[in-house]
Amino acid sequence: MDMYISTLLSAIFIPTFIMIIISILNKSKVSAENKSNDRQFVVELPSIVLGVGLLLDITCIAVIIGFTILSPTPPHVIFYVTFGLGIWIGTYLALKTLRFKVYVQDEKVTVQNVFGRPIVFTFSEIVSAKRQVKNNNLKSERIIIKTVSGKKIIVESTEKSYKQFLNRIKAEVDNEFLFGFE
Protein backbone atom coordinates (compact mmCIF):
# COMPACT_ATOMS: atom_id res chain seq x y z
CA MET A 1 0.00 0.00 0.00
CA ASP A 2 2.90 2.40 0.72
CA MET A 3 4.26 1.74 -2.76
CA TYR A 4 0.85 2.66 -4.14
CA ILE A 5 0.80 6.01 -2.30
CA SER A 6 4.37 6.89 -3.21
CA THR A 7 3.65 6.16 -6.89
CA LEU A 8 0.60 8.42 -6.83
CA LEU A 9 2.46 11.21 -5.04
CA SER A 10 5.32 10.90 -7.52
CA ALA A 11 2.85 11.17 -10.40
CA ILE A 12 1.60 14.43 -8.87
CA PHE A 13 4.84 16.09 -7.81
CA ILE A 14 7.35 15.08 -10.50
CA PRO A 15 5.43 16.84 -13.34
CA THR A 16 5.00 19.86 -11.07
CA PHE A 17 8.74 20.11 -10.48
CA ILE A 18 9.41 19.58 -14.19
CA MET A 19 7.08 22.52 -14.98
CA ILE A 20 8.98 24.70 -12.54
CA ILE A 21 12.41 23.68 -13.86
CA ILE A 22 11.47 24.24 -17.51
CA SER A 23 10.04 27.64 -16.63
CA ILE A 24 13.22 28.63 -14.77
CA LEU A 25 15.45 27.47 -17.63
CA ASN A 26 13.48 29.58 -20.14
CA LYS A 27 13.80 32.81 -18.16
CA SER A 28 13.84 35.89 -20.35
CA LYS A 29 16.92 38.04 -20.65
CA VAL A 30 14.75 41.10 -21.29
CA SER A 31 14.79 43.48 -18.37
CA ALA A 32 11.78 45.56 -17.50
CA GLU A 33 12.59 49.15 -16.86
CA ASN A 34 10.67 50.97 -14.16
CA LYS A 35 9.63 53.82 -16.44
CA SER A 36 6.37 53.06 -18.17
CA ASN A 37 4.96 55.25 -20.93
CA ASP A 38 3.11 54.82 -24.22
CA ARG A 39 6.28 53.65 -26.01
CA GLN A 40 7.68 51.33 -23.32
CA PHE A 41 5.57 49.18 -21.02
CA VAL A 42 5.03 45.62 -19.83
CA VAL A 43 1.78 43.65 -20.21
CA GLU A 44 1.49 41.10 -17.40
CA LEU A 45 -1.01 39.29 -15.22
CA PRO A 46 -2.03 40.95 -11.94
CA SER A 47 -0.38 39.60 -8.80
CA ILE A 48 -3.72 38.36 -7.43
CA VAL A 49 -3.45 35.44 -9.89
CA LEU A 50 -0.16 34.46 -8.23
CA GLY A 51 -1.92 34.53 -4.85
CA VAL A 52 -4.74 32.32 -6.13
CA GLY A 53 -2.26 29.83 -7.62
CA LEU A 54 -0.18 29.62 -4.47
CA LEU A 55 -3.28 29.32 -2.27
CA LEU A 56 -4.56 26.47 -4.46
CA ASP A 57 -1.16 24.73 -4.26
CA ILE A 58 -0.87 25.06 -0.48
CA THR A 59 -4.45 23.94 0.11
CA CYS A 60 -4.17 20.88 -2.15
CA ILE A 61 -0.81 19.84 -0.68
CA ALA A 62 -2.14 20.22 2.87
CA VAL A 63 -5.24 18.15 2.07
CA ILE A 64 -3.22 15.39 0.36
CA ILE A 65 -0.70 15.17 3.18
CA GLY A 66 -3.37 15.43 5.87
CA PHE A 67 -5.62 12.72 4.48
CA THR A 68 -2.71 10.44 3.53
CA ILE A 69 -1.15 10.59 7.00
CA LEU A 70 -4.25 10.86 9.20
CA SER A 71 -6.58 8.40 7.45
CA PRO A 72 -6.59 4.82 8.70
CA THR A 73 -6.91 3.68 5.08
CA PRO A 74 -5.36 5.52 2.14
CA PRO A 75 -7.74 7.66 0.09
CA HIS A 76 -9.01 6.45 -3.28
CA VAL A 77 -7.12 7.18 -6.52
CA ILE A 78 -9.76 9.75 -7.52
CA PHE A 79 -8.82 11.77 -4.42
CA TYR A 80 -5.18 11.97 -5.56
CA VAL A 81 -6.14 12.72 -9.16
CA THR A 82 -8.47 15.55 -8.13
CA PHE A 83 -6.06 17.26 -5.76
CA GLY A 84 -3.11 16.52 -8.05
CA LEU A 85 -4.87 18.45 -10.81
CA GLY A 86 -5.41 21.25 -8.31
CA ILE A 87 -1.66 21.36 -7.66
CA TRP A 88 -0.89 21.40 -11.38
CA ILE A 89 -3.39 24.20 -12.05
CA GLY A 90 -2.14 26.24 -9.07
CA THR A 91 1.47 25.83 -10.17
CA TYR A 92 0.60 26.84 -13.74
CA LEU A 93 -1.22 29.97 -12.52
CA ALA A 94 1.74 30.95 -10.35
CA LEU A 95 4.25 30.32 -13.15
CA LYS A 96 2.13 32.17 -15.72
CA THR A 97 1.93 35.19 -13.42
CA LEU A 98 5.68 35.18 -12.81
CA ARG A 99 6.84 34.32 -16.34
CA PHE A 100 4.31 35.46 -18.97
CA LYS A 101 5.08 39.02 -19.98
CA VAL A 102 4.79 41.12 -23.12
CA TYR A 103 7.56 43.73 -23.23
CA VAL A 104 6.89 46.65 -25.57
CA GLN A 105 9.94 48.82 -26.26
CA ASP A 106 9.23 51.32 -29.01
CA GLU A 107 8.68 49.17 -32.15
CA LYS A 108 10.00 45.93 -30.64
CA VAL A 109 7.66 43.49 -28.89
CA THR A 110 9.07 40.59 -26.86
CA VAL A 111 6.71 37.92 -25.56
CA GLN A 112 8.06 35.74 -22.75
CA ASN A 113 5.97 32.58 -22.51
CA VAL A 114 5.79 30.33 -19.48
CA PHE A 115 7.58 27.36 -21.07
CA GLY A 116 8.65 28.43 -24.55
CA ARG A 117 11.39 30.62 -25.85
CA PRO A 118 10.83 34.35 -26.12
CA ILE A 119 9.11 35.55 -29.28
CA VAL A 120 10.45 38.83 -30.69
CA PHE A 121 8.75 40.82 -33.43
CA THR A 122 7.88 44.36 -34.44
CA PHE A 123 4.46 45.86 -35.00
CA SER A 124 5.12 45.88 -38.76
CA GLU A 125 5.52 42.06 -38.68
CA ILE A 126 1.94 41.51 -37.50
CA VAL A 127 -0.16 39.91 -40.26
CA SER A 128 -3.33 39.54 -38.21
CA ALA A 129 -4.68 41.08 -35.02
CA LYS A 130 -8.13 39.86 -34.03
CA ARG A 131 -9.98 41.40 -31.12
CA GLN A 132 -12.58 39.16 -29.48
CA VAL A 133 -15.08 40.67 -27.04
CA LYS A 134 -17.30 38.35 -25.01
CA ASN A 135 -20.92 39.28 -24.32
CA ASN A 136 -20.75 38.66 -20.57
CA ASN A 137 -21.17 41.01 -17.63
CA LEU A 138 -17.45 41.84 -17.57
CA LYS A 139 -17.17 42.44 -21.33
CA SER A 140 -13.89 40.53 -21.19
CA GLU A 141 -11.84 40.58 -24.34
CA ARG A 142 -8.59 39.42 -25.84
CA ILE A 143 -6.35 40.09 -28.81
CA ILE A 144 -5.04 37.21 -30.91
CA ILE A 145 -1.95 38.24 -32.84
CA LYS A 146 -0.31 36.32 -35.68
CA THR A 147 3.12 37.30 -36.94
CA VAL A 148 4.91 36.86 -40.26
CA SER A 149 6.84 33.92 -38.80
CA GLY A 150 3.56 32.14 -37.95
CA LYS A 151 3.71 32.69 -34.20
CA LYS A 152 0.42 33.20 -32.34
CA ILE A 153 0.17 35.36 -29.22
CA ILE A 154 -2.92 35.89 -27.06
CA VAL A 155 -3.19 38.88 -24.72
CA GLU A 156 -6.17 38.99 -22.33
CA SER A 157 -7.96 42.11 -21.08
CA THR A 158 -7.37 41.08 -17.45
CA GLU A 159 -3.66 41.75 -17.82
CA LYS A 160 -2.01 44.97 -16.66
CA SER A 161 -1.33 47.52 -19.44
CA TYR A 162 -3.77 45.77 -21.80
CA LYS A 163 -5.37 49.06 -22.86
CA GLN A 164 -1.96 50.54 -23.70
CA PHE A 165 -1.18 47.48 -25.81
CA LEU A 166 -4.59 47.69 -27.50
CA ASN A 167 -4.00 51.34 -28.39
CA ARG A 168 -0.52 50.58 -29.76
CA ILE A 169 -1.94 47.79 -31.94
CA LYS A 170 -4.60 50.18 -33.29
CA ALA A 171 -2.02 52.88 -34.00
CA GLU A 172 0.87 50.77 -35.36
CA VAL A 173 -0.79 47.96 -37.36
CA ASP A 174 -2.34 48.59 -40.79
CA ASN A 175 -6.15 48.54 -40.80
CA GLU A 176 -6.23 45.69 -43.32
CA PHE A 177 -4.71 43.40 -40.65
CA LEU A 178 -7.07 44.46 -37.84
CA PHE A 179 -10.23 42.47 -37.22
CA GLY A 180 -12.83 43.38 -34.57
CA PHE A 181 -11.35 46.82 -33.91
CA GLU A 182 -14.15 49.34 -34.44
Stockholm file with secondary structure:
# STOCKHOLM 1.0

chainA/1-182         MDMYISTLLSAIFIPTFIMIIISILNKSKVSAENKSNDRQFVVELPSIVLGVGLLLDITCIAVIIGFTILSPTPPHVIFYVTFGLGIWIGTYLALKTLRFKVYVQDEKVTVQNVFGRPIVFTFSEIVSAKRQVKNNNLKSERIIIKTVSGKKIIVESTEKSYKQFLNRIKAEVDNEFLFGFE
#=GR chainA/1-182 SS CHHHHHHHHHHHHHHHHHHHHHHHHTCCCCCCCSCCCSSEEEEECCHHHHHHHHHHHHHHHHHHHHHHHHCSSCCCHHHHHHHHHHHHHHHHHHHHHHHCEEEEETTEEEEECSSSCCEEEEGGGEEEEEEEECCSTTCCEEEEEEETTCCEEEEETTSBTHHHHHHHHHHHSCGGGEESCC
#=GC SS_cons         CHHHHHHHHHHHHHHHHHHHHHHHHTCCCCCCCSCCCSSEEEEECCHHHHHHHHHHHHHHHHHHHHHHHHCSSCCCHHHHHHHHHHHHHHHHHHHHHHHCEEEEETTEEEEECSSSCCEEEEGGGEEEEEEEECCSTTCCEEEEEEETTCCEEEEETTSBTHHHHHHHHHHHSCGGGEESCC
//
